[in-house]
Amino acid sequence: MTAVLLLLALGCTGSANAVSSLAENESTIANNTTQSSGFSEPRISVSVNNREVQNGTRIMTGEDPDLSVNIRSTSPIESVIIRIDGQTRYLYSPNSTNFSATNALELRDGGHRVTVISTGNITTVYSVTIIEDAIAPRIRFEEPFVTRGAEPPNQNYTINTSKIALRGQLIDRSSVQQIIIEHRYEYTFSGRQTDRSRYVIEDPNGSFAQQLTLGPNRKKQTNGTNFVSIDLVDANDNRRTYDFILNISDRRPPNIEILEVTPVYEQSAVAAEIRVTDNVGISLFGQRLGSGNNTGFQSYYSENDIYQQRREYETTIEFPASIAGNGIKLWATDLVGNNVTTNYSLAYENFVEPKITINTKTTQALGEQRARVVGTIDQGLFSQVEIEARSNDGTLSDIIAVQSGEESNTIQFNETVQVNSYPTSVLIRARDITGTEHSKKYQITRTDPPKSPEPTPDVPTRTVSTTTPSESTTTKNGYRTPVSTSTPQETATARGSIETTHTTKRFSPVESVLGYVVSLLPYTLSSAIFTILLYIIARRSLTS
């Protein structure tokens, strides 16, 4: 009777479709155990492809996995039912305490609910979810071409560059374990040639990017083709391979740019920083020398290996001023065979800064309100020259335009500027042909002339005499007359006073005569007084 009721229950199954009903089935077919007293619960073990799966869990598999069910019970097992997505696939009546069965499940790609029901004295339910990954991984390409969704790429693509990035997003139910990219470049040049490269990407984690260097279709070759193969392997050993061909079509020659030119004064040369670029690859870059039949070539870069060639090359080259001024010819060719010749005129003076020199010997003050500024400007090309004069506080006192508009490579200046006070600063400005201003400053100070010495006042002549008792002279009448002597220091002092007076005070002839007369007056007066006294004495004597 129990078996009949069980069969009736098996007829009431749900839809066989869809993974969306798995959660509902899981809630309705719970891991229930109906247990009669005195018996223990059967032990159910489920394995998928020899991997044990716990009750209520899920497992990812490949196509059509093997399902193994093992049951052990202390009481006879009346029936074992295996359902796939609610439909009964397998029904067994073991009537034994042990049960074992293995079946290959024919499943569609996606998720499936597997339920094992064991009936007897105790009814036990065991459920797992199997996600079948039977579809190989796919790529949604992003570079160097774009595909919609998981569409495969076209068989042939034509691009204009040799450096590409294979890039894309991976689509798979499980996970992509490995990507293998193989590049094969085939061309004919002195026989058929093949270059190969292989790249392996482990565990790409949803996306990948790989740089490739492609070979061109050279002009001197009959062909040049790039074959690319991408092989994908996922966790369930599902494989997919993409094969396509990439061709390079490049008609653009390399591009040559002069980034910066710097004068080299010591060598009278210019240093040019040059950049060469090309989409495919630079084979040769250099300078063409000479003209007509007498030509040559100076190579700066050469590379024939397509895997070593650069698409951008920068270098700095020094050209003598004489050659640069007449023009230089730069030449480059790419891997395909496109070439370009570019003429550049690098006149030396166009890149040299004007040199301002101030003559410090002749640049000087001319008075309280004028100053002279003398100097030269040479080297380079300049179109405007000015001289400014400013006081220490920055006040502009004068400005002179020495040159305006006309281009020159040398000039001499000798200008007079107005000044407010000293010290004053003069600023020479020179603007070159590029519009850049160059300047030089110099400070002028005024030196006052030396002052004349003031005249020394008259020093009176004074003779200091000292009588020495031990020295005397004897006159004719027998009297000893003391000799007037003076010390050498006093004599020198007196003589110096006299000499100083004579050198600092000079008299005219009239003044000399008057001085002589005046000097005689004391003697004349004393003689007159002496005569009068003698006359009075003599008259008294005669009277008495």
C-alpha positions, 0 to 999 in steps of 0.5 A: 500500500505504501508503494502505491501511495508513493507512485501516486505522489510521483505523478504530481510533479512540477514543470521540468523547465527552468532554473528559475523554479529551483528556489521554489522547489528547494522550499517545497522539497525540503530536506525532510525526514519522516522517521518511524520509531525504532529506526535510524535515518538512512545515510545518502551520499551523492557525487557528480563526476566523482566529486561528492556534493553536500546536501543543499549545495551546488556544483559546476560541471561540464556536459552530461555529468555522471550522477552517483547515489549511495544509500545505507540504512538499518531497515530495508529501503523500499524505493529510491526516486531520482528527480531532475527539475521536478521530473522523475528520471529514475525509480528503483525498488532495492528492498535492501539496506544498501543501494548504489547507482550511477547514471549519465545525466543528459542536461541542457546548459545551465542549472538543474535541481537534482532530488534523491528520495529514499522511502521505507520505514524512514523517508529521506530527501537529499537535494543538490544543484548541478550547473552544467557548463557545456558551452565553450567560453567566448570573447567580446572583442574591444581592440583592434576591432569590436564585436557585438556581444559574443559574435565571432570576429571576421576572417580578415581585418586591415589596419594601419599600425604595426603595434596593436593590443588584442583586448576583450571581455570573456563570457563563460558560465564558469571561469576561463582558466587559460588563453593561448595567443599565437601570432604567425607572420608569413612573407616572401623575401628571398624565399618564404619566411615565417616568424612566430610568437606565442603568448599564454595568459593564465587565469585572466579573470574576466578580461585580457589584453595582449600587445602584438607586433605585426609585420607589414606588407613590404613593397619589395615583398610579394606578400606579408600576412599576419595570422592570429589564433586565440584558444580559450579553455574554461574550468570544465575543459570547454574550448573555443578557438578564434582564427583571423587575419590582420593585414597592414595597409600604410601609405603614410610616410614617417613624420619628422619634427624639430622640437627645440634648437639650442645654440652651442656657443663654444662650437659655433653650432646648433643642437637640434632635438628631433623626433621621428614617428611612424604608424608601422615602424621606423627603418632608417633615419638620417641626414642627406649630405651634399647635392647633385651627384656628390651626395652622401648619407649620415645615419642616426637610426637604423633597424630592420628587425620588425620586433625591434623597430620603434614607432617613435624615436627621439635624438639630439644632433649638433649641426655646425652653424655654417651647415645649419644656416644653409639648410639641412635635409633630414630623411626617414623611411618606414618598414613598409617603404614609405619615405620622407625628406624634410628641409630645415634652415637652422640659421645660427643667429636665430637661436642665439641670445643677444649678448649685451656688453657695457663698457664700464670704463666709459660709462660714467657720470657727466654731471649732476643730471647727465650720464654717458652709457657706452656698450655693444650688443652682438650675437643673435638677431634683435629688433628693438633696443632701449636704454632706461635710467632709473633712480635708486627708488625706481623712478624713471628719469630717461628712456632712449630708443636706440633701435626699433623695428629693424633686425640686426645682429650687432650694434654699438651705442654711446648715449647720454641719459638724464639722471635725477640723482646718484647713484643711478641705474641704467638698464639696456633692453634688447628684444630678439626676433622671437619676441623674447626680451634680454636685459642687462643693468649697470649702476653709475655713481658720481665721484666728487673732484678733490678739494683745493687745500686752504691757505695756511695763515701767516706765522710770525717770525720769532727768534729765541736766543739763549745766552751761554755764560761759558762762551763769549767773544773778546772785542778790541777794547778788551770787553767780553761780549756774550755770544747769543746762541740758540738750540738747533731745535729753536733755530729750526723752528724759527727758520721754519716759521720764516720759511712758512711765512715767506712761502705763504705771503708774497708782497708787491714792489710797492708794498715792499717799499712801504714796508721798508719805510715803515720799518725805518720810522722807529730808528728815525724817531729815536734818533730825533728824540736823542738829538733833541735831548743832546741839544737840551743838555748842551744848552743847559751846560753853556748857560751855567 
